[in-house]
């Protein structure tokens, strides 16, 4: 006897499947309806109702943020050797090996980062400090003494942050640093204008593959950092200008690239070029002079000036018609040591220029 299998038509199977699956799907839909909204949506709606903070509160927050950023930056070591530096070998730090002493202080053999005392808050003393820093020399140096006097250490130490000081120690001898700088964390932020200007000049990147106008911006960091600060505190009417007509010592239609004037009298000037022989460029300093401007019968005993060829700077002394003598080495602003020398020279240029003017006008 043969068995026969009962075949259920397809149209009968489908209702069975739907009937089996529908209780689960229905329960899932009910659970989804009963589930509360995600917390993220609620939090978004709540934050939308928070009132905008007042201007005072926002300013207070930014002030605190700036203060924190400033303090953190004081602990960071500066690094000038980036990939954009034209000549890395000129900025290579000198090799120093250090060890720690038993009391934990840093000696000449230490490799640890210098961590200084807490930041000291004091009243600014910038006016008193700059009055001494830029005070006229009591005696006008003769031409033979100029190269030495221009590199004479300042009357006061310029305060810089400990991080900058520690960074400079890898390039400059400690004795020279101690003669030139003090540490803000020890003496306080007593020169809130001069300190950042000097630090900017020490750390600015200098490039040769740029326009002449851009290179003037580099030298201006040094000129404005020192001469610009002196302008604010000298008792005489002090004016700084660029590429301007000047009638006290300069021929008509001849305009120096940089001018420093005291009570309308030219006392310092500069000629700048993108490239070339810096000594040849310096000849323009005398070519533009009115005959008889300097010397015993002139308006000044002599006139100080500078010439630049890219990142190279040379200082000159114009002492007679068509005659001048070098009063500095050729400085290379790509070298940190030469930047420190340039800052010292600029401070003494201001002091000598004031003395030269007073000798003829008072």
LUMNUZA-540388 format. One record per residue (C-alpha): residue number from 1; residue in three letters; x, y, z. Coordinates in steps of 0.02 Angstrom, whole numbers, plus 50000, padded with zeros to 5 digits. Example, Ala and Ser with C-alpha at 12.3 -4.5 7.8 and 13.67 -1.06 7.14 Angstrom:
+-----+---------+-------+-------+-------+
! num ! residuo !    c1 !    c2 !    c3 !
+-----+---------+-------+-------+-------+
!   1 !     ALA ! 50615 ! 49775 ! 50390 !
!   2 !     SER ! 50684 ! 49947 ! 50357 !
+-----+---------+-------+-------+-------+
//
This chain:
+-----+---------+-------+-------+-------+
! num ! residuo !    c1 !    c2 !    c3 !
+-----+---------+-------+-------+-------+
!   1 !     UNK ! 50000 ! 50000 ! 50000 !
!   2 !     UNK ! 50077 ! 50164 ! 49945 !
!   3 !     UNK ! 50084 ! 50315 ! 50065 !
!   4 !     UNK ! 50032 ! 50482 ! 50000 !
!   5 !     UNK ! 50096 ! 50645 ! 50074 !
!   6 !     UNK ! 49975 ! 50784 ! 50104 !
!   7 !     UNK ! 50038 ! 50943 ! 50023 !
!   8 !     UNK ! 49981 ! 51106 ! 50097 !
!   9 !     UNK ! 49954 ! 51240 ! 49967 !
!  10 !     UNK ! 50067 ! 51393 ! 49974 !
!  11 !     UNK ! 49923 ! 51507 ! 50005 !
!  12 !     UNK ! 49890 ! 51417 ! 50167 !
!  13 !     UNK ! 50071 ! 51431 ! 50231 !
!  14 !     UNK ! 50081 ! 51618 ! 50219 !
!  15 !     UNK ! 49942 ! 51655 ! 50342 !
!  16 !     UNK ! 50022 ! 51535 ! 50465 !
!  17 !     UNK ! 50188 ! 51630 ! 50455 !
!  18 !     UNK ! 50105 ! 51798 ! 50476 !
!  19 !     UNK ! 50005 ! 51734 ! 50621 !
!  20 !     UNK ! 50162 ! 51668 ! 50704 !
!  21 !     UNK ! 50266 ! 51826 ! 50677 !
!  22 !     UNK ! 50138 ! 51960 ! 50716 !
!  23 !     UNK ! 50136 ! 51943 ! 50907 !
!  24 !     UNK ! 50324 ! 51978 ! 50916 !
!  25 !     UNK ! 50319 ! 52124 ! 50796 !
!  26 !     UNK ! 50170 ! 52197 ! 50885 !
!  27 !     UNK ! 50258 ! 52186 ! 51053 !
!  28 !     UNK ! 50412 ! 52270 ! 50978 !
!  29 !     UNK ! 50309 ! 52415 ! 50914 !
!  30 !     UNK ! 50224 ! 52435 ! 51081 !
!  31 !     UNK ! 50392 ! 52434 ! 51170 !
!  32 !     UNK ! 50461 ! 52565 ! 51052 !
!  33 !     UNK ! 50313 ! 52679 ! 51087 !
!  34 !     UNK ! 50333 ! 52658 ! 51273 !
!  35 !     UNK ! 50523 ! 52688 ! 51269 !
!  36 !     UNK ! 50571 ! 52865 ! 51326 !
!  37 !     UNK ! 50661 ! 52986 ! 51208 !
!  38 !     UNK ! 50852 ! 52977 ! 51206 !
!  39 !     UNK ! 50940 ! 53082 ! 51336 !
!  40 !     UNK ! 51045 ! 53170 ! 51206 !
!  41 !     UNK ! 50892 ! 53253 ! 51130 !
!  42 !     UNK ! 50833 ! 53312 ! 51300 !
!  43 !     UNK ! 51004 ! 53383 ! 51341 !
!  44 !     UNK ! 51008 ! 53473 ! 51173 !
!  45 !     UNK ! 50842 ! 53556 ! 51209 !
!  46 !     UNK ! 50897 ! 53605 ! 51384 !
!  47 !     UNK ! 51060 ! 53687 ! 51327 !
!  48 !     UNK ! 50963 ! 53788 ! 51200 !
!  49 !     UNK ! 50875 ! 53875 ! 51343 !
!  50 !     UNK ! 51036 ! 53924 ! 51435 !
!  51 !     UNK ! 51056 ! 54115 ! 51430 !
!  52 !     UNK ! 51206 ! 54191 ! 51342 !
!  53 !     UNK ! 51340 ! 54244 ! 51469 !
!  54 !     UNK ! 51360 ! 54429 ! 51499 !
!  55 !     UNK ! 51502 ! 54529 ! 51421 !
!  56 !     UNK ! 51585 ! 54548 ! 51592 !
!  57 !     UNK ! 51583 ! 54361 ! 51622 !
!  58 !     UNK ! 51654 ! 54325 ! 51449 !
!  59 !     UNK ! 51793 ! 54453 ! 51473 !
!  60 !     UNK ! 51836 ! 54381 ! 51643 !
!  61 !     UNK ! 51846 ! 54208 ! 51568 !
!  62 !     UNK ! 51962 ! 54265 ! 51427 !
!  63 !     UNK ! 52073 ! 54359 ! 51550 !
!  64 !     UNK ! 52092 ! 54202 ! 51653 !
!  65 !     UNK ! 52127 ! 54100 ! 51498 !
!  66 !     UNK ! 52261 ! 54223 ! 51441 !
!  67 !     UNK ! 52340 ! 54218 ! 51613 !
!  68 !     UNK ! 52347 ! 54028 ! 51612 !
!  69 !     UNK ! 52419 ! 54027 ! 51435 !
!  70 !     UNK ! 52552 ! 54154 ! 51485 !
!  71 !     UNK ! 52605 ! 54053 ! 51636 !
!  72 !     UNK ! 52612 ! 53892 ! 51536 !
!  73 !     UNK ! 52716 ! 53975 ! 51401 !
!  74 !     UNK ! 52843 ! 54027 ! 51531 !
!  75 !     UNK ! 52881 ! 53845 ! 51566 !
!  76 !     UNK ! 52907 ! 53799 ! 51383 !
!  77 !     UNK ! 53079 ! 53804 ! 51305 !
!  78 !     UNK ! 53089 ! 53905 ! 51146 !
!  79 !     UNK ! 53147 ! 53821 ! 50987 !
!  80 !     UNK ! 53209 ! 53926 ! 50844 !
!  81 !     UNK ! 53278 ! 53779 ! 50745 !
!  82 !     UNK ! 53126 ! 53742 ! 50638 !
!  83 !     UNK ! 53127 ! 53678 ! 50461 !
!  84 !     UNK ! 53102 ! 53853 ! 50391 !
!  85 !     UNK ! 53263 ! 53922 ! 50463 !
!  86 !     UNK ! 53377 ! 53966 ! 50316 !
!  87 !     UNK ! 53540 ! 53907 ! 50395 !
!  88 !     UNK ! 53520 ! 53784 ! 50536 !
!  89 !     UNK ! 53707 ! 53774 ! 50567 !
!  90 !     UNK ! 53713 ! 53957 ! 50616 !
!  91 !     UNK ! 53589 ! 53921 ! 50755 !
!  92 !     UNK ! 53667 ! 53761 ! 50819 !
!  93 !     UNK ! 53676 ! 53769 ! 51009 !
!  94 !     UNK ! 53841 ! 53749 ! 51094 !
!  95 !     UNK ! 53870 ! 53581 ! 51178 !
!  96 !     UNK ! 53845 ! 53589 ! 51365 !
!  97 !     UNK ! 53850 ! 53444 ! 51486 !
!  98 !     UNK ! 53766 ! 53466 ! 51652 !
!  99 !     UNK ! 53740 ! 53371 ! 51814 !
! 100 !     UNK ! 53630 ! 53397 ! 51965 !
! 101 !     UNK ! 53698 ! 53449 ! 52133 !
! 102 !     UNK ! 53650 ! 53362 ! 52294 !
! 103 !     UNK ! 53529 ! 53498 ! 52346 !
! 104 !     UNK ! 53432 ! 53481 ! 52183 !
! 105 !     UNK ! 53488 ! 53645 ! 52104 !
! 106 !     UNK ! 53550 ! 53651 ! 51925 !
! 107 !     UNK ! 53737 ! 53660 ! 51899 !
! 108 !     UNK ! 53839 ! 53675 ! 51740 !
! 109 !     UNK ! 53815 ! 53488 ! 51709 !
! 110 !     UNK ! 53626 ! 53473 ! 51716 !
! 111 !     UNK ! 53517 ! 53418 ! 51569 !
! 112 !     UNK ! 53353 ! 53458 ! 51655 !
! 113 !     UNK ! 53238 ! 53599 ! 51603 !
! 114 !     UNK ! 53256 ! 53751 ! 51714 !
! 115 !     UNK ! 53101 ! 53774 ! 51822 !
! 116 !     UNK ! 53099 ! 53939 ! 51911 !
! 117 !     UNK ! 53008 ! 54013 ! 52058 !
! 118 !     UNK ! 52826 ! 54060 ! 52053 !
! 119 !     UNK ! 52778 ! 54212 ! 51949 !
! 120 !     UNK ! 52797 ! 54370 ! 52050 !
! 121 !     UNK ! 52670 ! 54510 ! 52034 !
! 122 !     UNK ! 52742 ! 54684 ! 52060 !
! 123 !     UNK ! 52707 ! 54862 ! 52005 !
! 124 !     UNK ! 52781 ! 54907 ! 51835 !
! 125 !     UNK ! 52940 ! 55011 ! 51840 !
! 126 !     UNK ! 52958 ! 55037 ! 51654 !
! 127 !     UNK ! 52974 ! 55225 ! 51657 !
! 128 !     UNK ! 53113 ! 55222 ! 51788 !
! 129 !     UNK ! 53201 ! 55076 ! 51704 !
! 130 !     UNK ! 53197 ! 55151 ! 51528 !
! 131 !     UNK ! 53253 ! 55322 ! 51591 !
! 132 !     UNK ! 53413 ! 55239 ! 51653 !
! 133 !     UNK ! 53428 ! 55119 ! 51505 !
! 134 !     UNK ! 53423 ! 55259 ! 51375 !
! 135 !     UNK ! 53507 ! 55398 ! 51474 !
! 136 !     UNK ! 53632 ! 55500 ! 51368 !
! 137 !     UNK ! 53815 ! 55461 ! 51392 !
! 138 !     UNK ! 53906 ! 55588 ! 51499 !
! 139 !     UNK ! 54052 ! 55594 ! 51376 !
! 140 !     UNK ! 54045 ! 55576 ! 51188 !
! 141 !     UNK ! 54159 ! 55433 ! 51136 !
! 142 !     UNK ! 54286 ! 55466 ! 50999 !
! 143 !     UNK ! 54285 ! 55364 ! 50840 !
! 144 !     UNK ! 54416 ! 55242 ! 50900 !
! 145 !     UNK ! 54314 ! 55202 ! 51056 !
! 146 !     UNK ! 54148 ! 55178 ! 50966 !
! 147 !     UNK ! 54165 ! 54992 ! 50928 !
! 148 !     UNK ! 54195 ! 54959 ! 51113 !
! 149 !     UNK ! 54065 ! 55080 ! 51181 !
! 150 !     UNK ! 53929 ! 55013 ! 51065 !
! 151 !     UNK ! 53949 ! 54839 ! 51143 !
! 152 !     UNK ! 53957 ! 54906 ! 51321 !
! 153 !     UNK ! 53833 ! 54816 ! 51433 !
! 154 !     UNK ! 53674 ! 54912 ! 51477 !
! 155 !     UNK ! 53659 ! 55013 ! 51637 !
! 156 !     UNK ! 53518 ! 54900 ! 51694 !
! 157 !     UNK ! 53472 ! 54720 ! 51657 !
! 158 !     UNK ! 53326 ! 54691 ! 51540 !
! 159 !     UNK ! 53198 ! 54572 ! 51618 !
! 160 !     UNK ! 53151 ! 54421 ! 51512 !
! 161 !     UNK ! 53055 ! 54264 ! 51555 !
! 162 !     UNK ! 53145 ! 54113 ! 51624 !
! 163 !     UNK ! 53099 ! 54006 ! 51473 !
! 164 !     UNK ! 53183 ! 54133 ! 51358 !
! 165 !     UNK ! 53335 ! 54145 ! 51472 !
! 166 !     UNK ! 53353 ! 53955 ! 51477 !
! 167 !     UNK ! 53339 ! 53947 ! 51287 !
! 168 !     UNK ! 53474 ! 54080 ! 51267 !
! 169 !     UNK ! 53592 ! 53979 ! 51377 !
! 170 !     UNK ! 53612 ! 53853 ! 51235 !
! 171 !     UNK ! 53684 ! 53990 ! 51122 !
! 172 !     UNK ! 53762 ! 54123 ! 51235 !
! 173 !     UNK ! 53892 ! 54116 ! 51374 !
! 174 !     UNK ! 53816 ! 54131 ! 51547 !
! 175 !     UNK ! 53925 ! 54280 ! 51594 !
! 176 !     UNK ! 53859 ! 54383 ! 51449 !
! 177 !     UNK ! 53680 ! 54335 ! 51489 !
! 178 !     UNK ! 53699 ! 54385 ! 51671 !
! 179 !     UNK ! 53766 ! 54555 ! 51620 !
! 180 !     UNK ! 53624 ! 54585 ! 51497 !
! 181 !     UNK ! 53466 ! 54506 ! 51567 !
! 182 !     UNK ! 53366 ! 54479 ! 51726 !
! 183 !     UNK ! 53227 ! 54352 ! 51751 !
! 184 !     UNK ! 53045 ! 54408 ! 51760 !
! 185 !     UNK ! 52999 ! 54268 ! 51879 !
! 186 !     UNK ! 53124 ! 54339 ! 52005 !
! 187 !     UNK ! 53104 ! 54527 ! 51986 !
! 188 !     UNK ! 52924 ! 54530 ! 51925 !
! 189 !     UNK ! 52850 ! 54594 ! 51763 !
! 190 !     UNK ! 52923 ! 54768 ! 51789 !
! 191 !     UNK ! 52938 ! 54809 ! 51602 !
! 192 !     UNK ! 52775 ! 54747 ! 51522 !
! 193 !     UNK ! 52816 ! 54834 ! 51357 !
! 194 !     UNK ! 53004 ! 54813 ! 51340 !
! 195 !     UNK ! 53009 ! 54630 ! 51392 !
! 196 !     UNK ! 52897 ! 54558 ! 51253 !
! 197 !     UNK ! 52977 ! 54672 ! 51122 !
! 198 !     UNK ! 53152 ! 54611 ! 51165 !
! 199 !     UNK ! 53095 ! 54429 ! 51171 !
! 200 !     UNK ! 53012 ! 54447 ! 51000 !
! 201 !     UNK ! 53172 ! 54518 ! 50925 !
! 202 !     UNK ! 53273 ! 54374 ! 50997 !
! 203 !     UNK ! 53158 ! 54241 ! 50925 !
! 204 !     UNK ! 53093 ! 54310 ! 50760 !
! 205 !     UNK ! 53129 ! 54201 ! 50609 !
! 206 !     UNK ! 53230 ! 54288 ! 50473 !
! 207 !     UNK ! 53218 ! 54235 ! 50290 !
! 208 !     UNK ! 53322 ! 54290 ! 50142 !
! 209 !     UNK ! 53209 ! 54228 ! 50002 !
! 210 !     UNK ! 53081 ! 54368 ! 50025 !
! 211 !     UNK ! 53056 ! 54544 ! 49960 !
! 212 !     UNK ! 53154 ! 54694 ! 50022 !
! 213 !     UNK ! 52999 ! 54762 ! 50106 !
! 214 !     UNK ! 52977 ! 54601 ! 50204 !
! 215 !     UNK ! 53159 ! 54604 ! 50258 !
! 216 !     UNK ! 53131 ! 54779 ! 50325 !
! 217 !     UNK ! 52999 ! 54705 ! 50438 !
! 218 !     UNK ! 53131 ! 54592 ! 50517 !
! 219 !     UNK ! 53250 ! 54735 ! 50556 !
! 220 !     UNK ! 53103 ! 54839 ! 50616 !
! 221 !     UNK ! 53072 ! 54712 ! 50755 !
! 222 !     UNK ! 53241 ! 54764 ! 50828 !
! 223 !     UNK ! 53225 ! 54949 ! 50787 !
! 224 !     UNK ! 53052 ! 54967 ! 50860 !
! 225 !     UNK ! 53092 ! 54853 ! 51007 !
! 226 !     UNK ! 53232 ! 54969 ! 51063 !
! 227 !     UNK ! 53217 ! 55138 ! 50976 !
! 228 !     UNK ! 53026 ! 55129 ! 50979 !
! 229 !     UNK ! 53028 ! 55099 ! 51166 !
! 230 !     UNK ! 53154 ! 55239 ! 51193 !
! 231 !     UNK ! 53041 ! 55356 ! 51095 !
! 232 !     UNK ! 52907 ! 55337 ! 51227 !
! 233 !     UNK ! 53021 ! 55386 ! 51372 !
! 234 !     UNK ! 53149 ! 55511 ! 51305 !
! 235 !     UNK ! 53119 ! 55689 ! 51362 !
! 236 !     UNK ! 53155 ! 55759 ! 51187 !
! 237 !     UNK ! 53037 ! 55763 ! 51039 !
! 238 !     UNK ! 53082 ! 55596 ! 50959 !
! 239 !     UNK ! 53021 ! 55545 ! 50787 !
! 240 !     UNK ! 53050 ! 55387 ! 50687 !
! 241 !     UNK ! 53016 ! 55379 ! 50500 !
! 242 !     UNK ! 53052 ! 55278 ! 50345 !
! 243 !     UNK ! 53096 ! 55329 ! 50167 !
! 244 !     UNK ! 53057 ! 55511 ! 50207 !
! 245 !     UNK ! 53128 ! 55679 ! 50157 !
! 246 !     UNK ! 53244 ! 55756 ! 50287 !
! 247 !     UNK ! 53321 ! 55929 ! 50269 !
! 248 !     UNK ! 53438 ! 55947 ! 50418 !
! 249 !     UNK ! 53577 ! 55839 ! 50344 !
! 250 !     UNK ! 53510 ! 55756 ! 50186 !
! 251 !     UNK ! 53517 ! 55816 ! 50006 !
! 252 !     UNK ! 53356 ! 55862 ! 49918 !
! 253 !     UNK ! 53262 ! 55713 ! 49844 !
! 254 !     UNK ! 53374 ! 55591 ! 49940 !
! 255 !     UNK ! 53278 ! 55494 ! 50068 !
! 256 !     UNK ! 53360 ! 55378 ! 50196 !
! 257 !     UNK ! 53272 ! 55211 ! 50221 !
! 258 !     UNK ! 53266 ! 55239 ! 50410 !
! 259 !     UNK ! 53276 ! 55400 ! 50511 !
! 260 !     UNK ! 53284 ! 55443 ! 50696 !
! 261 !     UNK ! 53263 ! 55627 ! 50734 !
! 262 !     UNK ! 53277 ! 55724 ! 50897 !
! 263 !     UNK ! 53189 ! 55893 ! 50898 !
! 264 !     UNK ! 53194 ! 55895 ! 50708 !
! 265 !     UNK ! 53380 ! 55850 ! 50697 !
! 266 !     UNK ! 53435 ! 55689 ! 50612 !
! 267 !     UNK ! 53541 ! 55587 ! 50735 !
! 268 !     UNK ! 53536 ! 55410 ! 50663 !
! 269 !     UNK ! 53492 ! 55335 ! 50494 !
! 270 !     UNK ! 53500 ! 55175 ! 50391 !
! 271 !     UNK ! 53510 ! 55109 ! 50214 !
! 272 !     UNK ! 53435 ! 54938 ! 50176 !
! 273 !     UNK ! 53444 ! 54820 ! 50026 !
! 274 !     UNK ! 53381 ! 54645 ! 49994 !
! 275 !     UNK ! 53553 ! 54579 ! 49947 !
! 276 !     UNK ! 53728 ! 54632 ! 49897 !
! 277 !     UNK ! 53890 ! 54689 ! 49977 !
! 278 !     UNK ! 53842 ! 54772 ! 50141 !
! 279 !     UNK ! 53997 ! 54884 ! 50137 !
! 280 !     UNK ! 53952 ! 54946 ! 49963 !
! 281 !     UNK ! 53773 ! 54979 ! 50019 !
! 282 !     UNK ! 53842 ! 55080 ! 50166 !
! 283 !     UNK ! 53915 ! 55206 ! 50044 !
! 284 !     UNK ! 53741 ! 55277 ! 50019 !
! 285 !     UNK ! 53750 ! 55340 ! 50197 !
! 286 !     UNK ! 53879 ! 55470 ! 50147 !
! 287 !     UNK ! 53820 ! 55497 ! 49968 !
! 288 !     UNK ! 53657 ! 55573 ! 50028 !
! 289 !     UNK ! 53736 ! 55692 ! 50155 !
! 290 !     UNK ! 53738 ! 55882 ! 50139 !
! 291 !     UNK ! 53921 ! 55942 ! 50143 !
! 292 !     UNK ! 53975 ! 56012 ! 50311 !
! 293 !     UNK ! 53838 ! 55923 ! 50410 !
! 294 !     UNK ! 53956 ! 55833 ! 50528 !
! 295 !     UNK ! 54122 ! 55875 ! 50607 !
! 296 !     UNK ! 54184 ! 56016 ! 50718 !
! 297 !     UNK ! 54082 ! 56147 ! 50626 !
! 298 !     UNK ! 53938 ! 56032 ! 50584 !
! 299 !     UNK ! 53773 ! 56002 ! 50670 !
! 300 !     UNK ! 53844 ! 55846 ! 50753 !
! 301 !     UNK ! 54020 ! 55789 ! 50788 !
! 302 !     UNK ! 53978 ! 55631 ! 50691 !
! 303 !     UNK ! 53825 ! 55535 ! 50634 !
! 304 !     UNK ! 53792 ! 55351 ! 50668 !
! 305 !     UNK ! 53710 ! 55245 ! 50535 !
! 306 !     UNK ! 53686 ! 55066 ! 50480 !
! 307 !     UNK ! 53673 ! 54968 ! 50318 !
! 308 !     UNK ! 53590 ! 54800 ! 50286 !
! 309 !     UNK ! 53608 ! 54671 ! 50149 !
! 310 !     UNK ! 53476 ! 54540 ! 50185 !
! 311 !     UNK ! 53506 ! 54476 ! 50360 !
! 312 !     UNK ! 53678 ! 54559 ! 50376 !
! 313 !     UNK ! 53697 ! 54723 ! 50470 !
! 314 !     UNK ! 53846 ! 54842 ! 50481 !
! 315 !     UNK ! 53860 ! 55002 ! 50584 !
! 316 !     UNK ! 53957 ! 55153 ! 50522 !
! 317 !     UNK ! 54015 ! 55321 ! 50591 !
! 318 !     UNK ! 54007 ! 55468 ! 50470 !
! 319 !     UNK ! 54133 ! 55594 ! 50535 !
! 320 !     UNK ! 54171 ! 55708 ! 50386 !
! 321 !     UNK ! 54115 ! 55744 ! 50208 !
! 322 !     UNK ! 54121 ! 55579 ! 50115 !
! 323 !     UNK ! 54213 ! 55493 ! 50256 !
! 324 !     UNK ! 54154 ! 55358 ! 50374 !
! 325 !     UNK ! 54226 ! 55215 ! 50475 !
! 326 !     UNK ! 54154 ! 55048 ! 50528 !
! 327 !     UNK ! 54109 ! 55037 ! 50711 !
! 328 !     UNK ! 54046 ! 54858 ! 50720 !
! 329 !     UNK ! 54075 ! 54687 ! 50646 !
! 330 !     UNK ! 53955 ! 54628 ! 50511 !
! 331 !     UNK ! 53813 ! 54550 ! 50611 !
! 332 !     UNK ! 53710 ! 54405 ! 50545 !
! 333 !     UNK ! 53533 ! 54407 ! 50613 !
! 334 !     UNK ! 53517 ! 54220 ! 50581 !
! 335 !     UNK ! 53634 ! 54196 ! 50730 !
! 336 !     UNK ! 53562 ! 54215 ! 50905 !
! 337 !     UNK ! 53724 ! 54285 ! 50976 !
! 338 !     UNK ! 53723 ! 54424 ! 50844 !
! 339 !     UNK ! 53544 ! 54467 ! 50888 !
! 340 !     UNK ! 53595 ! 54496 ! 51068 !
! 341 !     UNK ! 53739 ! 54604 ! 51006 !
! 342 !     UNK ! 53621 ! 54704 ! 50896 !
! 343 !     UNK ! 53506 ! 54740 ! 51043 !
! 344 !     UNK ! 53654 ! 54802 ! 51146 !
! 345 !     UNK ! 53716 ! 54910 ! 51002 !
! 346 !     UNK ! 53545 ! 54988 ! 50975 !
! 347 !     UNK ! 53531 ! 55035 ! 51159 !
! 348 !     UNK ! 53700 ! 55122 ! 51151 !
! 349 !     UNK ! 53660 ! 55205 ! 50984 !
! 350 !     UNK ! 53513 ! 55293 ! 51069 !
! 351 !     UNK ! 53624 ! 55347 ! 51214 !
! 352 !     UNK ! 53762 ! 55412 ! 51100 !
! 353 !     UNK ! 53640 ! 55499 ! 50982 !
! 354 !     UNK ! 53561 ! 55592 ! 51129 !
! 355 !     UNK ! 53734 ! 55644 ! 51192 !
! 356 !     UNK ! 53785 ! 55706 ! 51018 !
! 357 !     UNK ! 53628 ! 55811 ! 51003 !
! 358 !     UNK ! 53644 ! 55887 ! 51177 !
! 359 !     UNK ! 53827 ! 55931 ! 51148 !
! 360 !     UNK ! 53779 ! 56042 ! 50999 !
! 361 !     UNK ! 53611 ! 56110 ! 51056 !
! 362 !     UNK ! 53624 ! 56142 ! 51242 !
+-----+---------+-------+-------+-------+
//
